[in-house]
Amino acid sequence: MITPTSLLYPDAFLSPLAIDEAVHRALDEDLGRAGDITSLATIPEATKAQAILVARQSGVIAGLPLALATLQKLSPDIEVRAHVRDAARVARGQRVLTMTGPARAILTAERTALNFVGRLSGVATLTADYVARTEGTTMRICCTRKTTPGLRALEKYAVRCGGGFNHRFGLDDAILIKDNHIAVAGGIRPVLERARAHAGHLVKIEIEVDTLAQLREVLGTGLADAVLLDNMDLATLREAVRLNEGRLQLEASGGVTLDSIAAIAATGVDYASSGALTHSAPNFDCALDIEA
């Protein structure tokens, strides 16, 4: 029997605990107190069915471990055959999963499974579109913390399935000093000095700047590991790369879209981050069809 972890993209991690938690929460939301009263009322208990999860558009698949966990949570008697695993590129009309077993459980699982695959495949597909436009450069495209509350680990995993990279997962795994931190702390040098004094030896420090003058000040302190170049135009990004001379990692952020990503990559920055990868990814069109 296949397991959810066997369908994971091998180059990205998604905790089995995160899968279980997400599936439990989603099914609890859908089943409520009385369960699937439509299937209970219309489908005899012993009825078996075979169904396929099919892609209705081309793109990159993600979320299959959650779809499988949903099915297995509702019935251990459902047999599932996976035709692809996460991060696979699929064509319109391609079979993704085939499932056979108790009809009630398959019908009850349908919407929750499709919600997971549709949402995460949408993120993976959009990310892959961004990555494709940076081909030939060394720049990496990253996600942000602009994720659906409660689904961050899943959506950041989907970004990896699409060929992107993850920015920090939360407030607790890296220091990112924003403009408001600088304003409250009294300036660039004071805020960096406090951050450096507080940070452990494995914690990176990134600071946001809006101007080249601020970048020069950051470079002069020698206290940062990376600089976020906020809403800079292409000419300013190129000048920032020249001033930096490879000393710090440079990240472009703000105005990073499918239309602008290729030109941003060509400036020579190391990273570009876009909240659109997660907050604006369109749902991937997929369906669950019963086979006669």
Phi, psi and omega in degrees: 000133179286155180241159177305319183293336179288345179261358180293150170297123189292343181262014177216152183252135169223118186298136173303330177294323178292323177296310181300317182296315182296317181293316179301315182295318182292318179291322177299321178296321186275323185279331179057220184265335188248356179078194182279087187292336178292310180293322178298323184280333190246342185244119177302147187302323186276359184293133175254157179211156170239135182222159176235140169265119188237143176279131177259007173209166175276152179164198181249128184275139171208151178102003181297324177300326179285323176297316179296316179298325177297313179297314182292331178293326183275332176199124176287352183270359177281125176263130184237133172246123179265125179271339176216173172236171181305145181084000176284144173270129184240157178261160176300132180089358183283139174288138180248309176227146168240132183229140181225134179158202182305124185296320180302313183296319179297315181293323179292324182283342192309302187292319180297315179299315180293324178299316179296311183292320180296315181293310185286326176292329175297316177296315181297320182292316178296318178300317179299325177295318176298312183299321181299329182278355176255008182303138181092357177242169178261001182290142176254139177264132186236155173274185180226192174272009179276071185242167177290126180308129180089349183241017187300313182299322180292314183290323177291326173298317179298325175300317178297322177299329179274002178096004178270184180233159182265135166281193179299149180279330181199192180285352190256358185245358175196155177263120175237107183272116181264176184299325179290326175297317180298317182296317182288323184280347175099016175130172185293310182296313179301318183291323179289323178297317178294318180297315182294323179292332184271327191289142171289169187289346178257001181267123179278151178239121175243146180227140180272136174229151180252343185224164176291329177297318177295322178299316179300321180295318178298314181299325180290337181280329184067022188251352183256158174257331183210156180232130174267118181266104191269120173053042176268143177284174187298319180297320180291322176299316179298320179292324177298319178298319180294316181295323184293324180054036176077009184287315182240158173286133182248132181236124174273136179213149182092122181072021179271105183232173176301325181286333185257346191297323181295316180293323177296316179299325182288346180286340180102003176294157184279326184219155167225132180248141181220121175293339182298334180304325182250318185279345184233014179291128177288151179295138176281131185278113176218164184214160173245116183245133175282131178263137180290000000 
